[in-house]
Amino acid sequence: MQRVIRSLKKCDSALQNSIYLAFKEGELETTTFPYLGELVKGVLYETDGLILLIPLNTIAEYNKNHVDISEKIDEELSEIDFEE
């Protein structure tokens, strides 16, 4: 199987969610690999005949953005009066 190093943000949104949830559940194997001229820690994710090597810092960035969006949605929902 071919291995590809890829930032999480370069994956489509469905794949981002799948990888993030698998990471959050502790289902992904960790490893170290070269990325942008440095050795970084990351996870292995198998999909479509590929093994994706996803750097942990890109998952952390996704998590920060994901939490920010969730908080904004919660705030907007709390401002809506659902009673009729």
C-alpha positions, -999 to 999 in steps of 0.1 A, spaced: 0 0 0 12 35 -8 19 59 20 11 96 16 19 124 40 -10 148 41 -21 177 63 -56 171 77 -69 204 62 -60 191 27 -85 162 31 -122 166 22 -145 174 51 -160 139 54 -125 124 56 -114 151 81 -143 141 103 -136 104 100 -99 109 108 -106 132 137 -132 109 153 -109 79 149 -81 99 165 -103 111 193 -114 75 200 -77 64 202 -81 41 172 -51 53 152 -15 41 153 11 68 159 44 71 142 71 96 134 79 108 99 95 136 80 72 166 73 82 200 60 119 193 68 113 181 103 106 148 121 70 150 134 47 127 153 15 118 135 -11 91 129 -17 64 103 -51 63 86 -60 37 60 -83 47 32 -89 38 -5 -58 17 -9 -36 44 8 -21 49 42 -23 85 51 3 99 75 -14 128 92 8 151 114 -6 156 149 -2 194 147 -27 195 118 -51 175 139 -47 199 168 -54 228 143 -85 211 131 -96 205 167 -92 242 175 -113 253 145 -139 225 151 -144 236 187 -146 273 177 -173 265 151 -193 243 176 -192 271 202 -205 296 176 -233 273 166 -242 267 203 -243 305 209 -265 311 179 -289 283 189 -292 297 224 -303 330 211 -332 315 191 -366 313 208 -380 279 198 -412 283 217 -442 294 196 
